[in-house]
Amino acid sequence: MAGEHKEAGELDIPSVKKEGSKQKQGSPHPSKGSGWALSRGRLLSGLFALNLLFLGAALVIGRVFNPSGLRYEQPLFFIALLMGLSLLWMIWYLIRARWQPGIEPHTDHHAGTVLMKGALLLFAACSLLLHVFKMGYHVSKWECTPVIKALYPFIEALFVIVQTHLLWVHSKDCSQDQKNFTRSGLVLTLTTDLLLWFAAVTDETVHLEMEVKKEEGVLHDTYVGMFNISRCQCGPDPVCASFKNGYKVLFPFNMEYSLTAGCMLYVMWKNVGRRVEPHPPTPSGRLQLGASKIILGPFLGVMALLSGIFIFTVYQVKVGRATGRQLAFVLFYSYQLVVLPAMSLCSLAGVVICKLEEKALDASLNPTRRLDALLLVGAALGQFSISYFSLVAALTTGLSGLLQSLELSYSLLSLNELLLQTLFIIEGLHRHPSAGEGEGSCRGAGEGYGSLSGKEGTQQLNLEIKVELASSRLNWRKRVLKEISAFLVLTNIMLWVIPAFGAHPQFENGVGKAFYGFSFWFILLNLSQPLGVFYRMHSMRGLLEVVFTD
């Protein structure tokens, strides 16, 4: 019996060790053993977010199509309530993290990059300035402004401040404590950001339609009552007009802030319950300008940006005048027909160089990289839809007119540029950093050959010469990739400025409107252009990551 007991014990111990070794050799995510618990938590919080999102979207859309039925500003009350609840959760998260340091031992090194945080901080600063202008505007028109609308910018400003602090400090967290409550708070805040963005897009669409109707002299009474146009006008008051113009200029930055914060919150939500192995910090590259460093890409990009700003200014001035309208369209399309082929060629060259580089693809299952690719492809669908519909309209209405020919060429080049740039950014982001490649792996030429025979020394020297040549080719490719990325960053800035600050050539040229009708073309553009604006901004962030990564 003793022998049997001993034998059983000897069998039990290795079995435990073997099981433990299997767990160690497997995936770096031990939480996979409780996969259903993880999936259930995500499912419940996801359903909670969807319900809030659809309810909020229904209220916002209902305010547009039936303002008399929502006369008490119910959409603003609902979004303000969500901001208040999100503030309470964020304050709880910050206090818990401060009182219990080290409570989140796992961090995602891909999340919350310096570039993402920098973009968030820039948009947050512009958003706060926008809210200051809104506060001044509503205070100056206090007698005709509902109380909730006057308080709304104060609540949103506080929401932006607390959320920016949370994301700046904790965007890399992989929360392991209070997971269900953390997921619920994250999706609550994420839904609030999405509704803020959706409400801003809807208001901008309505205001744009109002401007069109004003020009045609058929402004609908519904919109007049909805926005208190007859009573809430600045009139001759210069201070009120300054506040109004100020928040109109900063409006695109506020929309970008909501989307950027939403992306970072989504990554935090995906990381709840995730366990990752420690990862050494990746050294960041530097954008070095000089005779032997990257200079051509930034130089050409600055030239494209400055010329684009000049053409954009002329377009905005001329397009509203009957005498200069044709010139405005010719200048706009001429600029696009020069810049888009250059961007396409650069993106194609970047894709080819990425394929030639002997780097392993980053196949790790981190949510940041997946989200980057998903957002690029999803946001590109907006410009894809506009380009394809414009292509059909230009071909069907005939190419006898100048605008039809320019619109056709622009649509084709835009489709090509979108496809190639998206491929290049995804290729660049999914490459492992090459820090230390070809450096320190071999001794210097002629070093330490005293103990080697003549033949062995010659072979070793030839081997090191080949390695040095390979490192030179690698550095050349990296330099070209950085030149390309720097050029594309600056051109994408200009392509972001054009739609973000109120230029809508594909609506104003009348080609699509004449073919599809006003209503359909107006809705298509106002649904697709915000995605196109976000695509350019997200492309800039991805390209900057390629520039600043060795």
Salt bridges, closest charged atoms under 4 A:
GLU73 OE1 - ARG63 NE 3.57
GLU104 OE2 - ARG96 NH2 2.80
ASP108 OD2 - ARG274 NH1 3.35
GLU143 OE2 - LYS141 NZ 3.98
GLU156 OE2 - HIS131 NE2 3.58
ASP173 OD2 - HIS170 ND1 2.97
ASP177 OD2 - ARG96 NH1 3.34
ASP203 OD1 - ARG63 NH1 3.39
ASP362 OD2 - HIS110 NE2 3.81
ASP372 OD2 - ARG369 NH1 3.20
ASP372 OD1 - HIS538 NE2 3.50
ASP372 OD1 - ARG541 NH2 2.43
GLU417 OE1 - ARG536 NH2 2.97
GLU427 OE2 - LYS355 NZ 3.07
GLU427 OE1 - ARG431 NH2 2.94
GLU483 OE2 - ARG479 NE 3.92
GLU545 OE2 - ARG369 NH2 2.52
GLU545 OE1 - ARG541 NH1 3.39
